[in-house]
Amino acid sequence: MPAGKLFAQKYVDYLVCERKTMRPLYVIELDGASHGSKSTEAR
């Protein structure tokens, strides 16, 4: 399954992948002031 099908957002803060296969293991999005901006909410 393509990595983009595993999570809803196109942009993430960190993506932790398996070293040999580059298979996504963890998707991390940090909460911050920029995440509540009008342009972010529009996405």
C-alpha positions in Angstrom: 0.0 0.0 0.0 1.4 3.5 -0.9 2.4 5.5 2.1 0.0 8.3 1.2 -2.9 6.0 1.7 -1.9 5.4 5.4 -2.5 9.0 6.6 -4.8 11.8 5.6 -2.4 14.8 5.5 0.1 15.5 2.7 2.5 17.3 5.0 3.9 15.8 8.2 6.6 17.0 10.6 8.4 13.6 10.8 8.2 10.4 9.0 10.0 7.4 10.5 10.7 4.6 8.0 12.1 1.1 8.1 15.7 1.5 7.1 16.0 -1.3 4.5 12.6 -1.0 2.8 11.7 2.7 3.5 8.3 1.4 4.6 6.7 4.1 6.8 6.5 3.1 10.5 5.4 6.3 12.3 3.9 9.6 11.1 4.4 12.4 13.6 2.7 15.7 13.4 3.6 18.3 16.1 1.1 20.8 17.4 2.2 24.3 17.0 0.9 27.8 16.3 1.2 27.4 12.5 -1.2 24.4 12.6 -4.1 26.6 13.6 -3.6 29.2 10.9 -6.2 30.0 8.3 -4.2 28.6 5.4 -3.6 25.4 7.3 -7.3 25.0 8.1 -8.2 25.5 4.4 -6.1 22.4 3.5 
